[in-house]
Amino acid sequence: MDRIFKKRKEKNKPVTSSNYIEMPQYVQSNNTIVLEQFIIERLENEELRKRIKHLPDKYQQVIMYFYFKDLPYGEIATALNISVGTVKARLH
């Protein structure tokens, strides 16, 4: 009987390998749900980037700085040489 239980436990054990892409902020003790969330977020980000590329450049730049690089309004305004109000308007 013990042999059967050991095999079942081993069968359900998550597979780990050093060959997989490293995802330190998402992989926490081989949690499959967290890994699935990472994959979903990554696919959503790729889809968003594709859609953003269809916007005029002035909107693309502001969106990329704000949402993907987490820059505050002031830094975006300085980087693009526009006013903070213009940054807010383009994000809206």
Secondary structure as the mmCIF struct_conf table of DSSP 4:
data_model
#
loop_
_struct_conf.conf_type_id
_struct_conf.id
_struct_conf.beg_label_comp_id
_struct_conf.beg_label_asym_id
_struct_conf.beg_label_seq_id
_struct_conf.end_label_comp_id
_struct_conf.end_label_asym_id
_struct_conf.end_label_seq_id
HELX_RH_AL_P HELX_RH_AL_P1 ASP A 2 LYS A 11
TURN_TY1_P TURN_TY1_P1 ASN A 12 ASN A 12
BEND BEND1 LYS A 13 LYS A 13
HELX_LH_PP_P HELX_LH_PP_P1 PRO A 14 VAL A 15
TURN_TY1_P TURN_TY1_P2 SER A 18 ASN A 19
BEND BEND2 TYR A 20 TYR A 20
HELX_LH_PP_P HELX_LH_PP_P2 ILE A 21 GLU A 22
TURN_TY1_P TURN_TY1_P3 PRO A 24 TYR A 26
BEND BEND3 GLN A 28 GLN A 28
TURN_TY1_P TURN_TY1_P4 SER A 29 ASN A 30
HELX_RH_AL_P HELX_RH_AL_P2 THR A 32 ILE A 52
TURN_TY1_P TURN_TY1_P5 LYS A 53 HIS A 54
BEND BEND4 LEU A 55 LEU A 55
HELX_RH_AL_P HELX_RH_AL_P3 ASP A 57 ILE A 63
HELX_RH_PI_P HELX_RH_PI_P1 MET A 64 PHE A 68
BEND BEND5 LYS A 69 LYS A 69
HELX_RH_AL_P HELX_RH_AL_P4 TYR A 73 LEU A 80
TURN_TY1_P TURN_TY1_P6 ASN A 81 ASN A 81
HELX_RH_AL_P HELX_RH_AL_P5 VAL A 84 LEU A 91
#
